[in-house]
Amino acid sequence: MNRCKVSIWILLGLILLCMVSLMELQTQCRDALALVNEIESAVAENNTEQAVLAFENLEQNWKPYHDINGVFVNGSELDSIREIMSGLKPLIEDEHPEVRAELQKMKQLIRSVYEEELPEIWHIL
């Protein structure tokens, strides 16, 4: 009987850990999307200086985002976001038309980091 109780507590602990990690992942992705949206709105207003400042803010927040999300997801998903970030600043500074497309791509990748971790019944089975 004691083994059964311990097993149930372990199972409940794992479920709680999964829920907390999913909520943290959602928070991290929401914050990153807000930063990308800030860049996007500055680019839409043709405010290059504000867009560069917003990008630098995103770069400063990248390490905590990567470190926390790296615990929950595969690092290759985060590497693809970093690849886009590495080429974004010159595009912003040159006011290149590709900036909006790159920002959209980056937003989709950030969304997919969270969406791929959502539990679905066929993943559980």
ROMARVO-69699 format. One line per field, with one value per residue: residue in three letters; x, y, z of N, C-alpha, C in turn. Coordinates in Angstrom, 3 decimals, decimal comma, padded with zeros to 6 digits. Example, Ala and Ser with C-alpha at 12.3 -4.5 7.8 and 13.67 -1.06 7.14 Angstrom:
<rs>
code = [ALA SER]
n.X = [013,190 012,850]
n.Y = [-005,690 -002,250]
n.Z = [007,800 007,080]
ca.X = [012,300 013,670]
ca.Y = [-004,500 -001,060]
ca.Z = [007,800 007,140]
c.X = [013,200 012,900]
c.Y = [-003,300 000,030]
c.Z = [007,800 007,870]
</rs>
This chain:
<rs>
code = [MET ASN ARG CYS LYS VAL SER ILE TRP ILE LEU LEU GLY LEU ILE LEU LEU CYS MET VAL SER LEU MET GLU LEU GLN THR GLN CYS ARG ASP ALA LEU ALA LEU VAL ASN GLU ILE GLU SER ALA VAL ALA GLU ASN ASN THR GLU GLN ALA VAL LEU ALA PHE GLU ASN LEU GLU GLN ASN TRP LYS PRO TYR HIS ASP ILE ASN GLY VAL PHE VAL ASN GLY SER GLU LEU ASP SER ILE ARG GLU ILE MET SER GLY LEU LYS PRO LEU ILE GLU ASP GLU HIS PRO GLU VAL ARG ALA GLU LEU GLN LYS MET LYS GLN LEU ILE ARG SER VAL TYR GLU GLU GLU LEU PRO GLU ILE TRP HIS ILE LEU]
n.X = [000,819 001,977 003,810 002,132 001,002 003,300 003,975 001,787 002,145 004,577 003,812 001,900 003,608 005,230 003,342 002,595 005,066 005,321 003,169 003,908 006,302 005,345 003,778 005,779 007,277 005,398 005,193 007,807 007,928 005,843 006,862 009,132 007,884 006,608 008,777 009,708 007,479 007,631 009,912 008,946 006,826 008,252 009,750 007,680 006,847 008,912 011,012 014,052 016,022 014,648 013,895 016,379 017,170 015,164 015,787 018,304 017,496 016,090 018,239 019,677 017,933 018,006 019,782 018,798 016,279 017,038 018,461 016,517 014,424 015,873 015,996 013,561 012,975 014,174 017,416 017,953 015,696 015,750 018,108 017,534 016,018 017,947 019,664 018,196 018,085 020,764 021,236 019,539 019,944 021,690 019,910 017,850 019,188 019,873 017,419 016,131 013,836 013,354 013,193 010,690 009,672 011,553 011,138 008,524 008,976 010,575 008,778 006,934 008,532 009,079 006,505 006,030 007,769 006,496 003,976 004,589 005,154 002,803 000,594 -000,850 -003,369 -002,676 000,050 000,509 -000,501]
n.Y = [-001,202 001,217 001,604 002,105 004,552 006,172 006,002 007,283 009,877 010,533 010,498 012,580 014,673 014,797 015,510 018,034 019,347 019,308 020,963 023,408 023,920 024,228 026,514 028,379 028,295 029,328 031,939 032,904 032,786 034,520 036,946 037,229 037,443 039,870 041,610 041,285 042,228 044,876 045,703 045,307 047,156 049,559 049,417 049,494 052,095 053,406 054,134 053,917 054,180 053,629 051,025 049,730 050,065 048,564 046,083 045,661 045,428 043,036 041,342 041,504 040,201 037,689 035,659 034,888 033,951 031,867 030,203 029,443 028,344 026,411 024,340 023,123 022,642 021,359 022,308 022,966 024,153 026,632 027,563 028,147 030,440 032,133 032,297 033,847 036,187 036,946 038,046 040,159 042,787 044,287 044,437 045,958 048,368 049,159 049,616 047,678 046,022 043,349 043,046 042,952 040,483 038,737 039,264 038,316 035,617 035,022 035,484 033,440 031,182 031,490 031,253 028,606 027,217 027,143 026,046 023,485 022,128 021,797 019,538 016,820 014,465 012,276 012,330 011,544 008,977]
n.Z = [000,000 000,738 -001,303 -003,418 -002,680 -002,682 -005,380 -006,554 -005,527 -006,720 -009,404 -009,378 -008,701 -010,978 -012,912 -011,955 -012,214 -015,005 -015,727 -014,545 -015,909 -018,512 -018,230 -017,598 -019,940 -021,710 -020,706 -021,148 -023,970 -024,645 -023,665 -025,310 -027,796 -027,439 -027,414 -030,036 -031,401 -030,648 -032,032 -034,591 -034,769 -034,572 -036,911 -038,766 -038,413 -039,539 -037,894 -037,353 -035,377 -032,974 -033,548 -033,646 -030,984 -029,730 -030,802 -029,650 -027,020 -027,213 -027,829 -025,415 -023,740 -024,751 -023,780 -021,128 -022,031 -023,763 -021,973 -020,060 -021,640 -022,929 -021,169 -021,408 -024,123 -027,305 -028,267 -030,935 -031,960 -030,776 -031,804 -034,459 -034,208 -033,196 -035,388 -037,197 -035,702 -035,731 -038,250 -038,348 -037,303 -039,114 -041,267 -040,205 -039,682 -042,269 -043,284 -044,794 -046,994 -046,380 -043,661 -042,364 -043,211 -042,089 -039,391 -039,114 -039,619 -037,442 -035,329 -035,821 -035,365 -032,634 -031,589 -032,319 -030,683 -028,204 -028,922 -029,862 -027,573 -026,262 -024,746 -026,455 -027,150 -028,840 -028,643 -026,086 -025,996]
ca.X = [000,000 002,855 004,371 001,075 000,920 004,506 003,857 000,808 002,773 005,573 003,057 001,348 004,736 005,621 002,290 002,749 006,278 005,005 002,298 004,692 007,247 004,584 003,409 006,995 007,590 004,445 005,581 009,032 007,611 005,029 007,769 009,953 007,015 006,378 009,973 009,721 006,417 008,152 010,785 008,101 006,090 009,218 010,070 006,502 006,808 010,172 011,830 015,193 016,706 013,842 013,960 017,692 017,121 014,317 016,547 019,327 016,779 015,853 019,525 020,003 017,036 018,126 020,454 017,840 015,274 017,667 018,809 015,313 013,721 016,741 015,693 012,293 012,855 015,385 018,212 017,943 014,573 016,197 019,193 016,974 015,635 019,193 020,173 017,469 018,517 022,123 021,228 018,458 020,389 022,078 018,719 017,139 019,971 019,817 015,996 015,913 012,449 013,288 013,088 009,353 009,560 012,390 010,456 007,393 009,546 011,025 007,580 006,378 009,405 008,870 005,202 006,111 008,472 005,470 002,914 005,050 005,223 001,464 000,264 -001,958 -003,714 -001,945 001,432 000,491 -000,732]
ca.Y = [000,000 002,379 001,780 002,700 005,967 006,840 006,072 008,326 011,168 010,776 010,834 013,916 015,601 014,932 016,268 019,416 019,857 019,542 022,127 024,598 024,171 024,714 027,909 029,178 028,359 030,262 033,282 033,275 033,011 035,722 038,087 037,347 037,952 041,295 042,317 041,260 043,143 046,229 045,961 045,359 048,426 050,615 049,296 049,949 053,556 053,878 054,681 053,000 054,281 052,889 049,608 049,229 049,980 047,419 044,888 045,487 044,918 041,616 040,650 041,416 039,223 036,397 034,662 034,270 033,209 030,638 029,349 028,880 027,479 025,293 023,246 022,492 022,287 020,997 023,489 023,305 025,065 027,957 027,972 028,742 031,803 032,880 032,537 034,993 037,355 037,345 038,852 041,138 044,157 045,010 044,699 047,077 049,592 049,535 049,750 046,719 045,540 041,975 043,059 042,508 039,041 038,068 039,388 037,382 034,276 034,893 035,356 032,097 030,222 031,628 030,638 027,150 026,658 026,848 025,196 022,107 021,520 021,573 018,110 016,384 013,095 011,257 012,301 010,826 007,556]
ca.Z = [000,000 000,781 -002,637 -004,242 -002,290 -003,169 -006,838 -006,863 -005,227 -007,765 -010,609 -009,188 -008,767 -012,386 -013,593 -011,510 -012,844 -016,416 -015,828 -014,217 -016,995 -019,652 -017,942 -017,707 -021,362 -022,297 -020,278 -021,863 -025,384 -024,721 -023,485 -026,518 -028,858 -027,172 -027,862 -031,508 -031,817 -030,455 -033,189 -035,782 -034,805 -034,868 -038,340 -039,505 -038,305 -040,130 -036,813 -037,319 -034,085 -031,995 -033,916 -033,221 -029,514 -029,394 -031,135 -028,616 -025,850 -027,498 -027,696 -023,988 -023,118 -025,421 -022,954 -020,180 -022,797 -024,233 -020,838 -019,446 -022,594 -023,270 -020,249 -021,774 -025,538 -028,040 -028,569 -032,359 -032,183 -030,349 -032,695 -035,675 -033,846 -033,072 -036,738 -037,736 -034,936 -036,090 -039,467 -038,301 -037,013 -040,338 -042,083 -039,580 -039,872 -043,689 -043,620 -045,878 -047,012 -045,860 -042,200 -041,929 -043,438 -041,087 -038,094 -039,140 -039,490 -036,054 -034,488 -036,016 -034,692 -031,192 -031,296 -032,483 -029,521 -027,191 -029,445 -029,999 -026,252 -025,735 -024,784 -027,292 -026,741 -029,612 -028,166 -024,805 -026,269]
c.X = [000,861 003,475 003,369 000,963 002,120 004,443 002,889 001,404 003,834 004,879 002,473 002,449 005,185 004,599 002,379 003,971 006,043 004,139 003,061 005,662 006,528 004,159 004,624 007,401 006,668 004,807 006,812 008,749 006,766 005,902 008,639 009,128 006,740 007,577 010,057 008,636 006,851 009,062 009,925 007,332 007,027 009,607 008,905 006,384 008,042 011,054 013,000 015,881 015,958 013,887 015,284 017,730 016,284 015,037 017,626 018,711 016,481 017,136 019,927 019,162 017,162 018,730 019,514 016,759 015,830 017,956 017,584 014,616 014,553 016,547 014,491 012,225 014,213 016,123 018,198 016,787 014,978 017,317 018,665 016,505 016,884 019,799 019,492 017,919 019,878 022,163 020,237 018,945 020,862 020,881 017,936 017,864 019,926 018,391 015,632 014,462 012,271 013,044 011,748 009,169 010,365 011,748 009,256 007,878 009,961 009,830 006,975 007,216 009,233 007,543 005,294 006,857 007,461 004,451 003,322 005,127 003,854 001,120 -000,963 -002,164 -002,924 -000,452 001,542 000,337 000,453]
c.Y = [001,264 002,658 002,454 004,196 006,745 006,997 007,172 009,702 011,516 011,198 012,242 014,983 015,845 015,739 017,742 020,068 020,164 020,790 023,417 024,928 024,704 026,168 028,829 029,344 029,346 031,701 033,764 033,588 034,271 036,977 038,309 037,887 039,437 042,125 042,372 042,189 044,602 046,621 046,169 046,681 049,597 050,596 049,812 051,475 054,213 054,583 053,724 053,006 053,495 051,390 048,995 049,088 048,780 046,105 044,615 044,986 043,428 040,810 040,477 040,353 037,835 035,327 034,066 033,446 031,853 029,684 028,679 027,924 026,287 024,101 022,445 022,004 021,930 022,277 023,891 024,244 026,493 028,472 028,624 030,175 032,679 033,192 033,748 036,272 037,855 038,216 039,988 042,580 044,901 045,333 045,886 048,382 050,087 049,786 048,878 046,223 044,117 041,925 042,513 041,001 038,258 038,133 038,440 035,946 034,015 034,722 033,959 031,039 030,286 031,005 029,117 026,489 026,269 025,839 023,735 021,386 021,282 020,089 017,849 014,902 012,050 011,261 011,500 009,326 007,019]
c.Z = [000,000 -000,581 -003,564 -003,944 -002,819 -004,680 -007,258 -006,620 -006,275 -009,063 -010,514 -009,254 -010,193 -013,179 -013,223 -012,152 -014,321 -016,592 -015,556 -015,348 -018,229 -019,449 -018,059 -019,168 -022,072 -021,943 -021,031 -023,335 -025,554 -024,591 -024,716 -027,680 -028,676 -027,640 -029,386 -032,049 -031,672 -031,620 -034,441 -035,875 -035,099 -036,343 -039,174 -039,489 -038,929 -039,108 -036,579 -035,962 -033,010 -032,282 -033,481 -031,697 -029,063 -029,704 -030,091 -027,316 -026,014 -027,343 -026,228 -023,296 -023,732 -024,516 -021,903 -020,895 -023,228 -023,078 -020,224 -020,401 -023,020 -022,356 -020,752 -023,218 -026,128 -028,456 -030,025 -032,697 -031,827 -031,253 -033,962 -035,411 -033,778 -034,446 -037,375 -037,023 -035,384 -037,341 -039,454 -038,120 -038,262 -041,233 -041,528 -039,853 -041,319 -044,171 -044,820 -045,837 -046,453 -044,351 -041,740 -042,112 -042,406 -039,707 -038,016 -038,961 -038,037 -035,110 -034,606 -035,312 -033,169 -030,795 -031,348 -031,323 -028,455 -027,707 -029,574 -028,659 -025,631 -025,822 -025,658 -027,038 -027,525 -029,267 -026,879 -025,039 -026,989]
</rs>
